[in-house]
Amino acid sequence: MLHFFRWKTLLIWFVLLVAVLAATPNLLSDKALERLPNWLPHSRIDLGADLRGGTHLLFKIERTDIVRELLEDTVAGVRNNLRQANIRYTGLSGNDQTVSVKIADAQQIPAASTVLEGLVTSLKSGFWGGAAPNLIVRHDEAGQFTLDISDDAVDAGTLAAQSQSVDVVKRRVEALGDVDFAVRPEGADRVDLQVMGDVDVERLKNIINEPAKISVRMIDESMSGQEAISARWPATSEVLYSLDDPPVPYLVDRTDFVTGKNIVDVQSVVNGSSISIAYKLDADGTERLAQKTRQNIGRHLAIIFDDQVMAAPLINAPILDGTGTIPVSFTADGAHDLALMLRAGALPATLTTVEERTVSPALGAESARAGIWSGVAAAVLVAGLMFAFYRGLGVIAAISLVVNLLLILAFLSAIGATLTLPGIAGIVLIMGMAVDANVLIYERIRDEAKTGRPFAEAIENGFNRAILTVLDANVTIFIAAVILYFLGNDAVRGFAVTLAAGILATVFTAFTLTRWIVVRWLHRRHPRHLPRDINTGIFDRANIRFMGIRRYSFTISAALSIAAMIGFAAVGLHMGVDFAGGSIVELRAKQGRADVGDIRERLGDLNIGEISARQLRDPTGALVQLQPQGGGENAEQSALTLMRDELGGDYDFRRVEVVGPAVSGELTQAATLGVLASLIVILVYIWARFEWQFAIGAIVATLHDIILVLGLFVLTGMEFNLTSVAALLTVIGYSLNDTVVVYDRMRENLRRYRKMPLPILIDASINQTLSRTVLTAVTTLLALAALALLGGEVTRTFAFVMLFGVAVGTFSSIYIAAPVLIAFKLRPETLDNDQDRKVPEPETKSGNPAV
């Protein structure tokens, strides 16, 4: 008789109570949430930019800026140190990461070596934090010194610039007003920014991209800027150009006496048609400006903004109070943004936009609504199918499904996760797969009951023997989810988190809540046999000779696989912007229908490369893709800006994805490594849990599934992107899930019926698990069909690939994975070392083995 300890019951209800408390904040308004006691959970699930609208920007710190600054500092350090030591030198120059200088007096070479070695400092380097020099100093007997800036110094400078850039970006976005945003470092040289809601993306990028380094110098009036270009100017000066169009050259002193660090406050001032920037300096800046202007009346100042001369005012009188105005040739909005950047502080290096993903609030709301409806439809269809086949036990499975969703919601709330559209797709997919554990348990109970055992004992044995099968089946998908999390962008991570949370919740509910409900039902009703209204008995009469046609199925599969590989080699995949780079934009006409032909014609005149445009299901919508520009990250952004200027008056930009070559290359590498790592880890697990013949069969079946899914992309010309990789990995996990269940029954039967011919034993095993295979496949397909029909444009491709993959995975677990065992002559002797799982041969009432 089953017995459920009281502490287990209390544990189940405690977990459910915690889940309810953790999920409740998502249903409360902000005011209601504030009234909750502090000891109750307050965290909620955040909606991603693709569900509420917003912009995700990824910036790269320009390493060349770091190198240039280190080079200038090193040159200045060499000059100052040698001068202070009264060491004569010549030919001081810097290029890339190398500074060269020649000591004029051979007798001063030892002293110069000591002085220049003083510029060397130690940096932390490597995983273990070892010491590394910032400079490597070398010299020859002739007194030629070379100082090489180490890569460790550049890396350290980049990390410091990243930290400073995060702070500056935060201040700049905060200055825009009431904006919901998040900024964080990414990798070693990236800054990740997410801004929610409706934002002017072009303005936002302009504000973030600009270094906004401002300084005050003196104009070198020994010659004009034009004369300096064609002559040799003093080493203490340099030629800079103005912001005018066309730019005007100025000869400017190299020394800053006021910098952006001295600015206390700065505001834009609009006085009729006159626009200027009003500034106020700190005490140090005020003193230096007063001293400089007092000594140079009648000369010109140079206001330098990002290495360009913004203004060159004449000094008519000393500026003693540290305040003043700088006339600028900007619009009022441009002057306001300039003042904003100056108040927020200068960036240590240029930030280049390498990735942009923008979704309008309207499209986000539509996607969220579509995701919810697809989830509701999937839940209703799955619960209805379970009730149709299992009646009362189906109701228990439906209750477990609801608790599953509650646990997923609670988990996501507790970790403060961001729910994305792929995340909703993951939840919908889990709805179809979650009942698999219940089906495995119920069918195992039916198998035990058919042997003639008392019903209570059949239930206990059913749960106990299903544990390892359920775990084996779900571990493969969980591994795929973990690998997916490390693949790349936030959308894929959202899918991975919901999928992993759903799998854990499924295993928990199957062996706690479902078992508890079944035990309570058993103790209250005292049934002596399996309920007669369970309809999965229709599969009991199945005696399909699957292995009888294995040669034909293998031949057809091999032909399709070869055709897919030929197509892949000859045509290739239609790579999306994630892997190929470029831009993809979803447009909606402000009035009337979207004219695809007109869009192609107008964009074709912009000289931005090949353009593809197609109509969406909604006649007012169009999807436009720009090919990679070939000019680096800035070229991609420039092409998008031209497109906005050309079409912005007639179309709303509902979705924008721009991926530069740096990010696309990284995503391609990460996706490739992720798929390979996932396959290796999963197959190692199967090899450890089963015999080598089973692992080889799983490998062959998995490769078959991968090839056919890739062949689908080749045949249909669908875009292959990160979401496609997520679908592919999930198909692999699902297929292996199905294969593991069949293999588990085969291994059990091999121990029971050692003399049975292998093809007949495999057929018997597949027939015994046929009800589970069919029900799991159908519930998953129903959930995916709901997602494909109701989930919206973005998830439609994912759902379509998954529909095909589930069908292929179900086929391969029967017709590919099983025949491989025959080819490798799997026999019971190979299982003798696994006695701990040996199962006694069951008997029916007549004493004959049950097959």
C-alpha positions in Angstrom: 0.0 0.0 0.0 1.3 3.5 -0.9 2.1 5.7 2.1 2.8 9.4 1.9 4.6 10.8 4.9 3.1 13.8 6.5 6.3 15.8 6.1 6.1 15.3 2.4 2.6 16.6 2.3 3.6 19.6 4.3 6.5 20.2 2.0 4.3 20.1 -1.1 1.9 22.7 0.4 4.7 24.8 1.6 6.2 24.9 -1.9 2.8 25.8 -3.4 2.3 28.5 -0.8 5.7 30.0 -1.5 5.0 29.8 -5.2 1.7 31.6 -4.8 3.3 34.4 -2.7 6.2 34.8 -5.2 3.8 34.9 -8.2 1.2 37.2 -6.6 3.1 40.5 -7.1 2.7 40.1 -10.9 -1.1 40.4 -10.4 -1.0 43.6 -8.2 -0.8 47.2 -9.1 2.2 49.3 -8.0 0.1 50.9 -5.2 -1.1 47.5 -4.0 2.4 46.2 -4.1 3.7 49.1 -2.0 1.1 48.2 0.7 2.4 44.7 1.1 4.5 43.9 4.2 8.2 44.0 3.7 8.6 40.3 4.6 6.5 39.3 1.6 8.0 39.0 -1.9 7.9 42.1 -4.0 9.8 41.2 -7.1 8.0 40.8 -10.4 8.7 39.5 -13.9 9.8 42.3 -16.2 8.6 42.3 -19.7 11.3 42.5 -22.3 11.6 45.1 -25.0 10.0 42.8 -27.5 6.8 42.7 -25.3 6.5 46.2 -24.1 8.4 48.1 -26.7 11.9 49.5 -26.4 15.4 49.5 -27.7 18.4 47.3 -27.0 21.8 48.8 -28.0 25.2 47.2 -27.7 28.2 49.5 -27.9 31.8 48.6 -28.4 34.6 50.6 -26.9 37.0 51.5 -29.7 40.3 49.9 -28.8 42.1 52.3 -31.1 41.1 55.2 -28.9 42.6 53.5 -25.9 45.8 52.8 -27.8 46.0 56.4 -29.0 45.6 57.7 -25.5 48.2 55.4 -24.1 50.5 56.3 -26.9 50.1 60.1 -26.2 50.6 59.6 -22.5 53.7 57.5 -23.1 55.2 60.1 -25.5 54.4 62.9 -23.0 56.0 60.9 -20.2 59.1 60.2 -22.2 59.4 63.9 -23.1 58.8 65.2 -19.5 61.1 62.7 -17.8 64.0 63.2 -20.2 63.7 67.0 -19.9 63.5 66.9 -16.2 66.7 64.8 -16.2 68.4 67.2 -18.6 68.9 64.3 -21.1 69.1 65.5 -24.7 67.1 63.5 -27.2 65.9 63.6 -30.8 63.4 61.8 -33.0 60.7 61.3 -30.3 57.7 59.7 -32.1 54.9 57.3 -31.6 53.2 54.8 -33.9 50.5 52.2 -33.0 51.8 50.7 -29.7 55.5 51.8 -30.1 57.3 54.9 -29.0 60.8 55.6 -30.3 63.4 58.1 -29.1 67.1 58.6 -29.8 69.5 59.8 -27.0 71.8 62.4 -28.5 74.7 61.9 -26.0 76.0 58.3 -25.7 77.2 59.0 -22.2 73.7 59.7 -21.1 72.3 56.3 -22.3 72.6 54.6 -18.8 70.8 57.6 -17.2 68.1 57.6 -19.9 67.6 53.8 -19.4 67.0 54.4 -15.7 64.7 57.3 -16.4 62.6 55.5 -19.0 62.4 52.3 -16.9 60.7 54.5 -14.3 57.7 54.7 -16.6 57.2 50.9 -16.3 54.5 49.9 -13.8 53.0 46.5 -13.0 49.5 45.4 -14.0 47.3 42.5 -13.0 47.1 40.1 -15.8 45.6 36.7 -16.6 43.1 34.5 -14.8 45.3 34.2 -11.7 46.0 37.9 -11.5 49.7 37.7 -12.1 51.9 40.8 -12.7 52.6 42.2 -16.1 54.4 45.4 -17.2 52.6 48.2 -19.0 55.7 49.0 -21.1 58.6 47.0 -22.4 61.7 49.1 -22.8 64.5 48.2 -25.2 67.6 50.0 -26.5 70.7 49.4 -28.6 74.3 50.6 -28.2 73.6 53.6 -30.4 71.1 55.0 -27.9 67.9 54.2 -29.9 65.2 53.4 -27.3 62.0 51.7 -28.1 59.0 51.5 -25.6 56.3 49.0 -26.5 52.9 49.4 -24.9 51.9 45.9 -23.8 48.6 44.3 -24.7 48.0 43.9 -21.0 48.1 47.7 -20.7 45.6 48.1 -23.5 43.4 45.5 -21.9 43.6 47.2 -18.6 42.8 50.6 -20.2 39.8 49.1 -22.0 38.4 47.6 -18.8 38.8 50.9 -17.0 37.2 52.7 -20.0 34.3 50.2 -19.9 33.6 50.9 -16.2 33.8 54.7 -16.7 31.6 54.4 -19.9 28.9 52.6 -18.0 28.7 55.5 -15.5 28.7 58.1 -18.2 26.0 56.4 -20.3 23.9 56.0 -17.2 24.1 59.8 -16.5 23.4 60.7 -20.1 20.3 58.5 -20.3 19.1 59.7 -16.9 19.4 63.3 -18.1 16.8 62.5 -20.8 14.1 62.5 -18.2 11.7 59.8 -17.0 13.2 56.9 -18.8 13.1 53.2 -17.8 16.5 51.8 -18.7 19.2 49.5 -17.7 22.9 49.7 -18.5 25.6 47.1 -17.8 29.0 46.0 -18.9 29.1 43.1 -21.4 32.3 41.1 -22.0 35.6 42.9 -21.9 34.9 45.9 -24.2 31.1 46.2 -24.5 28.4 48.3 -22.9 24.8 47.0 -23.0 21.9 49.5 -22.9 18.2 48.7 -22.8 15.7 51.5 -22.9 12.0 50.6 -22.5 9.1 52.5 -24.1 8.9 54.7 -27.1 12.2 56.4 -27.7 13.9 58.4 -30.5 16.6 55.8 -31.3 18.6 58.1 -33.6 18.8 60.8 -30.9 19.6 58.3 -28.3 22.5 56.8 -30.3 23.9 60.3 -31.1 23.9 61.2 -27.4 25.6 57.9 -26.4 28.1 57.6 -29.3 29.6 61.1 -28.8 32.8 61.1 -26.6 32.0 64.7 -25.7 35.5 65.6 -24.7 35.8 69.4 -24.4 38.9 71.4 -23.6 40.2 75.0 -23.9 43.5 75.7 -25.6 45.2 78.7 -27.3 45.3 79.3 -31.0 48.9 79.2 -32.3 49.0 82.5 -34.3 52.6 82.0 -35.5 50.9 81.0 -38.8 47.4 80.4 -40.1 45.9 77.0 -40.2 46.0 77.0 -44.0 49.7 77.9 -44.0 50.4 75.2 -41.4 49.0 72.5 -43.7 51.5 73.3 -46.4 54.4 74.1 -44.1 56.1 72.6 -41.0 54.3 73.7 -37.9 55.8 73.8 -34.3 56.0 70.4 -32.5 54.1 72.0 -29.6 51.1 72.6 -31.9 48.8 70.6 -34.1 46.3 71.3 -36.9 42.6 70.7 -36.0 39.5 71.4 -38.1 36.4 73.3 -37.2 32.8 71.9 -37.1 31.9 74.1 -40.1 31.0 72.8 -43.5 33.4 73.0 -45.2 35.8 72.7 -42.2 38.3 75.4 -41.5 41.9 74.4 -40.4 43.3 75.9 -37.2 46.8 75.7 -35.7 46.2 74.9 -32.0 48.5 74.5 -29.0 48.6 70.9 -27.8 48.3 71.8 -24.1 44.8 71.9 -22.5 44.5 74.3 -19.6 40.8 73.7 -19.1 39.0 70.4 -19.6 35.6 68.9 -19.2 36.5 67.9 -15.6 36.6 71.6 -14.7 33.0 72.1 -15.9 30.5 72.5 -12.9 27.4 73.3 -14.9 26.5 73.8 -18.6 23.2 74.8 -20.2 22.0 75.5 -23.7 20.7 79.1 -24.2 18.4 80.1 -27.0 18.0 83.8 -27.7 16.0 84.3 -30.8 18.1 82.9 -33.7 21.2 82.9 -31.5 22.1 79.6 -29.8 24.9 79.2 -27.4 26.2 77.1 -24.5 26.6 78.7 -21.1 29.2 77.2 -18.8 30.5 77.5 -15.3 33.9 76.3 -14.1 35.2 75.0 -10.8 37.8 77.0 -8.8 40.8 75.4 -10.4 39.4 75.9 -13.9 38.4 79.5 -13.1 41.9 80.3 -11.9 43.6 78.8 -14.9 41.2 80.5 -17.4 41.6 83.8 -15.7 45.4 83.6 -15.8 45.5 82.5 -19.4 43.1 85.2 -20.7 44.9 87.9 -18.6 48.2 87.0 -20.3 46.8 86.7 -23.9 44.4 89.6 -24.5 44.0 90.1 -28.2 44.6 86.4 -29.1 42.1 83.7 -29.7 41.0 80.8 -27.6 40.3 77.4 -29.1 37.2 75.5 -27.7 37.9 71.9 -28.7 35.1 69.4 -28.9 36.1 65.9 -29.8 39.3 67.0 -31.6 37.4 69.6 -33.6 37.4 73.4 -33.1 33.9 74.3 -31.9 34.6 78.0 -31.5 37.6 80.4 -31.6 36.6 83.5 -29.6 38.8 86.6 -29.4 40.0 87.4 -25.9 38.9 91.0 -25.4 39.2 91.0 -21.6 40.2 88.6 -18.8 37.5 86.0 -17.9 37.8 86.2 -14.1 34.5 84.5 -12.8 34.8 81.2 -14.7 31.5 81.7 -16.5 30.7 82.6 -20.1 28.9 81.5 -23.3 30.1 79.7 -26.4 28.2 80.4 -29.6 27.4 77.2 -31.5 26.0 76.5 -35.0 23.6 73.8 -33.7 19.8 73.6 -33.6 18.1 74.2 -30.3 17.7 70.4 -29.8 21.3 69.9 -30.8 22.5 72.5 -28.3 20.3 70.9 -25.6 21.8 67.5 -26.2 25.3 68.9 -26.3 24.8 70.5 -22.9 23.4 67.2 -21.6 26.5 65.3 -22.8 28.8 67.9 -21.2 27.0 67.7 -17.9 27.1 63.9 -17.9 30.9 63.9 -18.5 33.1 62.8 -21.4 33.5 59.2 -22.5 37.0 57.8 -22.2 36.7 56.4 -25.7 34.3 56.3 -28.6 31.3 54.0 -28.3 30.4 52.4 -31.6 27.0 50.8 -32.0 27.5 47.2 -33.0 24.0 45.9 -32.4 20.6 47.5 -32.3 17.2 45.8 -31.7 14.2 48.0 -31.5 10.5 47.1 -31.1 7.7 49.7 -31.1 5.3 49.7 -28.1 2.4 48.9 -30.5 4.1 45.8 -31.9 5.2 44.8 -28.3 1.6 44.9 -27.1 0.5 42.9 -30.1 3.2 40.3 -29.5 2.3 40.0 -25.8 -1.4 39.6 -26.6 -0.6 37.0 -29.2 1.6 35.1 -26.8 -1.0 35.0 -24.1 -3.7 33.8 -26.5 -1.4 31.1 -27.9 -0.7 30.0 -24.3 -4.4 29.8 -23.3 -5.1 27.8 -26.5 -2.3 25.4 -25.9 -3.3 24.8 -22.3 -7.0 24.1 -23.3 -6.0 21.8 -26.1 -3.5 19.8 -24.0 -5.8 19.5 -21.0 -8.7 18.5 -23.3 -6.6 15.8 -24.9 -5.5 14.4 -21.5 -9.0 14.3 -20.3 -10.2 12.6 -23.4 -7.7 9.7 -22.9 -7.4 9.5 -19.1 -10.6 11.1 -17.7 -10.0 11.5 -13.9 -6.2 10.9 -14.2 -6.2 13.5 -17.0 -7.8 16.0 -14.7 -4.9 15.3 -12.3 -2.4 15.9 -15.1 -4.2 19.2 -15.9 -3.9 20.3 -12.3 -0.2 19.4 -12.4 0.1 21.5 -15.6 -1.5 24.5 -13.9 0.9 24.1 -10.9 3.8 23.9 -13.4 2.8 27.3 -14.8 2.5 28.7 -11.3 6.0 27.4 -10.4 7.5 28.8 -13.6 5.9 32.2 -12.9 7.2 32.1 -9.3 10.7 31.1 -10.3 10.9 33.9 -12.9 9.6 36.4 -10.4 12.0 35.3 -7.7 15.1 35.8 -9.9 13.7 39.0 -11.4 13.8 37.5 -14.9 12.9 39.3 -18.0 10.1 37.6 -20.0 10.7 37.8 -23.7 8.6 36.6 -26.7 10.8 33.5 -27.1 10.3 33.1 -23.3 6.5 32.9 -23.9 7.2 30.4 -26.7 9.2 28.3 -24.2 6.3 28.3 -21.8 3.9 27.3 -24.5 6.3 24.5 -25.6 6.5 23.3 -22.0 2.7 23.0 -21.8 2.9 20.4 -24.6 5.8 18.6 -23.0 4.9 18.8 -19.4 2.3 16.1 -19.5 4.9 13.7 -20.8 6.0 12.7 -17.2 2.4 12.1 -16.3 1.9 9.9 -19.4 5.0 7.9 -18.6 3.8 7.3 -15.0 0.2 6.4 -16.0 1.4 4.1 -18.8 3.8 2.4 -16.4 0.9 1.9 -13.9 -1.1 0.3 -16.7 1.7 -2.0 -17.5 2.0 -3.0 -13.9 -1.7 -3.5 -13.6 -1.8 -5.8 -16.6 0.5 -8.2 -14.9 -2.2 -9.1 -12.4 -0.6 -7.3 -9.4 -2.9 -5.6 -6.8 -3.8 -2.1 -8.0 -2.2 -0.3 -5.1 1.0 -2.2 -5.8 0.8 -1.4 -9.5 0.6 2.3 -8.7 3.6 2.1 -6.3 5.7 0.2 -8.8 4.5 2.4 -11.6 5.8 5.6 -9.9 9.0 3.9 -8.7 9.9 2.5 -12.1 9.0 5.7 -14.0 11.4 7.8 -12.0 14.6 7.0 -13.9 12.9 7.1 -17.2 11.4 10.5 -16.6 14.8 11.8 -15.3 16.7 10.4 -18.3 14.1 11.8 -20.7 14.2 15.3 -19.3 17.9 15.7 -18.7 18.6 15.9 -22.4 16.2 18.9 -22.9 17.6 20.5 -19.7 21.1 20.2 -21.0 20.0 21.8 -24.3 18.4 24.7 -22.3 21.6 25.3 -20.3 23.7 25.4 -23.4 21.2 27.8 -25.0 21.5 30.2 -22.1 25.1 30.8 -22.9 24.6 31.2 -26.7 23.9 34.9 -27.0 21.2 37.5 -26.8 18.6 38.1 -24.2 15.7 36.7 -26.3 17.3 33.2 -26.5 18.3 33.4 -22.8 14.7 34.1 -22.0 13.6 31.0 -23.9 16.3 28.9 -22.2 15.3 30.1 -18.7 11.6 29.3 -19.1 12.4 25.9 -20.7 14.8 24.9 -17.9 12.4 26.2 -15.2 9.5 24.3 -16.9 11.5 21.0 -17.0 12.4 21.3 -13.3 8.8 22.1 -12.4 7.6 19.1 -14.5 9.8 16.6 -12.7 8.9 18.1 -9.3 5.1 18.0 -9.8 5.1 14.6 -11.4 6.7 12.9 -8.3 5.2 15.0 -5.6 1.9 16.6 -6.4 0.7 14.0 -8.9 1.7 11.2 -6.6 0.1 12.9 -3.6 -3.2 13.3 -5.4 -3.2 9.7 -6.7 -2.5 8.4 -3.2 -5.3 10.5 -1.7 -7.7 9.2 -4.4 -6.5 5.6 -3.7 -7.1 6.0 0.1 -10.5 7.6 -0.3 -12.0 5.4 -3.1 -10.1 2.2 -2.6 -10.2 1.2 -6.3 -9.3 -2.4 -7.0 -8.4 -1.9 -10.7 -7.6 0.7 -13.2 -10.5 3.0 -14.1 -12.3 1.6 -17.1 -12.8 5.1 -18.7 -9.0 5.3 -19.5 -8.9 5.1 -23.3 -5.2 4.5 -24.0 -6.0 0.8 -24.2 -6.5 1.3 -27.9 -2.8 1.1 -28.2 -2.6 -2.2 -26.4 -3.8 -4.0 -29.5 -1.1 -2.5 -31.6 1.3 -5.1 -32.9 3.1 -3.0 -35.6 6.1 -4.6 -37.2 8.2 -1.5 -37.2 11.5 -3.4 -37.9 9.9 -5.2 -40.8 10.3 -2.2 -43.0 13.5 -0.9 -41.4 15.4 -1.3 -44.7 12.9 0.8 -46.6 12.7 3.5 -43.9 16.5 3.6 -43.6 16.8 3.9 -47.4 14.3 6.7 -47.6 15.8 8.6 -44.6 19.3 8.2 -46.1 18.1 9.5 -49.5 16.4 12.5 -47.8 19.5 13.2 -45.7 21.8 13.1 -48.7 19.5 15.4 -50.6 19.5 17.8 -47.7 23.3 17.7 -47.5 23.6 18.4 -51.2 21.2 21.3 -51.0 23.1 22.6 -48.0 26.4 22.4 -49.9 25.0 23.8 -53.1 22.5 26.4 -51.9 23.4 27.0 -48.3 21.3 28.5 -45.6 19.6 31.9 -45.8 21.5 33.4 -42.9 19.7 36.0 -40.9 21.2 39.2 -39.6 22.3 37.4 -36.4 24.9 35.5 -38.4 25.4 37.4 -41.7 25.1 41.0 -40.3 23.0 43.7 -41.9 19.6 45.1 -41.0 16.0 43.8 -40.9 13.2 46.3 -40.5 9.5 45.7 -40.1 7.4 48.6 -41.5 3.8 49.6 -41.2 2.2 52.1 -43.6 0.8 55.2 -41.9 -1.9 55.3 -44.5 -3.2 52.5 -46.8 -1.2 49.5 -47.9 2.5 49.0 -47.8 3.8 49.3 -51.3 6.7 46.9 -51.5 7.7 47.9 -55.1 7.9 51.6 -54.1 10.0 50.7 -51.0 12.5 48.8 -53.2 12.7 51.7 -55.7 13.1 54.4 -53.1 15.8 52.4 -51.1 17.5 51.4 -54.3 18.4 55.1 -55.0 20.3 55.3 -51.7 23.2 53.2 -52.8 23.0 51.0 -49.7 23.4 47.6 -51.5 21.0 44.8 -52.2 17.6 45.2 -50.7 14.9 42.5 -50.2 11.3 43.4 -49.3 8.2 41.3 -48.9 4.6 41.9 -47.8 3.5 40.6 -44.5 0.1 39.0 -43.8 -1.1 42.4 -42.7 -1.3 44.3 -46.0 -0.2 47.5 -44.2 3.1 45.8 -43.2 6.3 45.0 -45.0 9.6 43.4 -44.0 12.7 44.9 -45.5 16.2 43.4 -45.2 19.4 45.3 -46.0 22.5 43.2 -46.8 25.8 43.9 -44.9 27.3 47.1 -46.0 30.9 46.0 -45.9 32.2 49.1 -44.3 32.2 48.1 -40.6 29.8 48.9 -37.8 29.3 52.6 -38.7 28.3 51.7 -42.3 25.4 49.6 -41.0 24.2 52.4 -38.8 24.6 54.9 -41.7 22.5 52.8 -44.0 19.7 52.5 -41.3 19.8 56.3 -40.8 19.4 56.8 -44.6 16.5 54.4 -44.6 14.8 56.2 -41.7 15.2 59.5 -43.4 13.7 58.2 -46.7 10.8 56.2 -45.4 10.1 57.7 -41.9 7.4 60.1 -43.3 5.3 57.3 -44.8 6.0 54.3 -42.5 6.3 53.5 -38.8 9.4 51.5 -38.0 7.8 48.8 -35.8 10.9 46.5 -35.5 14.5 47.1 -36.3 17.4 44.7 -36.0 20.9 45.8 -36.9 23.9 43.5 -36.4 27.4 44.6 -37.2 30.1 42.3 -38.5 31.8 42.0 -35.0 28.7 40.7 -33.3 27.5 38.5 -36.2 30.9 36.8 -36.2 30.8 36.2 -32.4 27.2 34.9 -32.6 28.1 32.5 -35.4 31.0 31.2 -33.4 28.9 30.9 -30.2 26.1 29.2 -32.0 28.4 26.6 -33.6 30.2 25.9 -30.4 26.9 25.8 -28.5 25.4 23.2 -30.8 28.5 21.0 -30.7 28.8 21.4 -26.9 25.2 20.5 -26.5 25.5 17.4 -28.6 28.7 16.2 -26.9 27.3 16.7 -23.3 24.0 15.0 -24.2 25.6 12.1 -25.9 28.2 11.6 -23.1 25.2 11.4 -20.7 23.5 8.8 -22.8 26.7 6.9 -23.1 27.1 6.9 -19.3 23.5 5.9 -18.7 23.2 3.3 -21.4 25.5 0.9 -23.3 27.7 2.1 -26.2 25.3 0.7 -28.8 22.5 2.9 -27.5 24.8 5.9 -27.6 25.8 5.2 -31.3 22.1 4.8 -32.1 21.3 8.1 -30.4 24.2 9.8 -32.3 22.9 8.5 -35.7 19.3 9.5 -35.0 20.4 13.0 -33.8 22.5 13.6 -36.9 19.5 12.5 -39.0 17.3 15.0 -37.2 19.8 17.9 -37.6 20.4 17.2 -41.3 16.6 17.1 -42.1 15.9 20.2 -40.1 18.7 22.1 -41.9 17.3 20.7 -45.1 13.9 22.3 -44.3 15.7 25.6 -44.1 17.4 25.1 -47.4 14.1 23.9 -49.1 11.9 26.8 -47.8 14.6 29.5 -47.8 13.6 30.5 -44.3 15.9 32.8 -42.4 18.3 31.0 -40.2 19.0 33.0 -37.0 19.5 32.6 -33.3 15.9 31.6 -32.8 16.4 28.9 -35.4 19.4 27.6 -33.4 17.1 27.5 -30.3 14.6 25.5 -32.2 17.3 23.2 -33.5 18.7 22.5 -30.1 15.2 22.0 -28.6 14.4 19.5 -31.4 17.6 17.6 -30.5 16.6 17.5 -26.9 13.0 16.4 -27.7 14.2 13.7 -30.1 16.6 12.3 -27.6 13.9 12.5 -25.0 11.7 10.2 -27.1 14.7 8.0 -28.0 15.6 7.6 -24.3 12.1 6.4 -23.4 12.1 3.8 -26.1 15.7 2.7 -25.2 14.8 2.4 -21.6 12.0 -0.1 -22.4 14.3 -2.0 -24.8 17.0 -2.4 -22.1 14.4 -3.6 -19.6 13.0 -6.1 -22.1 16.5 -7.3 -23.0 17.0 -8.4 -19.4 13.7 -10.1 -19.3 13.6 -11.9 -22.6 17.2 -12.9 -23.4 16.3 -15.4 -26.1 13.8 -13.3 -28.0 15.0 -12.2 -31.5 16.2 -8.6 -31.3 13.9 -7.2 -34.1 10.8 -8.8 -32.4 11.9 -7.4 -29.0 12.5 -3.9 -30.4 9.0 -4.0 -32.0 7.5 -5.1 -28.7 9.3 -2.3 -26.8 8.1 0.3 -29.3 4.5 -0.9 -29.2 4.6 -0.9 -25.4 5.7 2.8 -25.4 3.5 3.7 -28.4 0.8 5.3 -26.3 3.3 7.5 -24.6 5.0 8.4 -27.9 1.8 9.3 -29.6 0.3 11.3 -26.7 3.5 13.3 -26.0 3.9 14.0 -29.7 0.3 15.1 -30.1 0.2 17.3 -27.1 3.5 19.0 -28.1 2.2 19.4 -31.7 -1.0 20.9 -30.4 0.9 23.5 -28.3 3.1 24.3 -31.2 0.2 24.6 -33.6 -1.4 27.1 -31.2 1.9 29.0 -31.2 2.2 29.0 -35.0 -1.4 30.2 -35.5 -1.7 32.7 -32.7 1.8 33.5 -31.6 2.5 36.3 -34.1 5.0 36.9 -36.9 8.2 36.6 -34.8 7.5 33.1 -33.3 5.8 31.7 -36.4 9.1 30.4 -37.9 10.2 29.0 -34.6 6.9 27.1 -34.2 7.0 25.8 -37.8 10.5 24.4 -37.4 9.5 22.8 -34.1 6.4 21.2 -35.6 8.6 19.7 -38.3 11.3 18.7 -35.8 9.0 17.0 -33.4 7.6 14.9 -36.3 11.1 14.0 -37.5 12.3 13.4 -33.9 9.4 11.0 -33.3 10.1 9.2 -36.5 13.9 8.9 -35.9 13.4 7.4 -32.4 11.6 4.5 -34.0 13.0 4.0 -37.4 16.6 5.3 -37.0 17.7 4.8 -33.4 16.2 1.4 -33.0 17.5 -0.3 -36.2 21.0 0.8 -35.4 20.9 -1.6 -32.4 20.2 -4.4 -34.8 23.1 -3.4 -37.0 25.5 -3.5 -33.9 24.0 -6.8 -32.7 23.0 -5.6 -29.3 22.4 -8.6 -27.0 21.5 -9.1 -23.3 25.1 -10.1 -22.4 26.2 -6.5 -22.8 23.8 -5.6 -19.9 25.1 -8.1 -17.4 27.3 -5.5 -15.7 24.3 -3.5 -14.8 22.7 -5.8 -12.3 21.5 -3.1 -10.0 18.7 -2.2 -12.5 17.8 -5.8 -13.4 14.1 -6.2 -13.6 12.4 -9.5 -12.8 10.4 -11.0 -15.6 6.7 -10.2 -15.1 4.0 -12.8 -15.6 0.4 -12.6 -16.5 -2.3 -14.6 -14.7 -1.7 -17.4 -17.1 2.0 -17.5 -16.2 3.2 -16.4 -19.6 5.6 -13.4 -20.0 3.9 -10.1 -20.7 5.3 -8.4 -23.8 
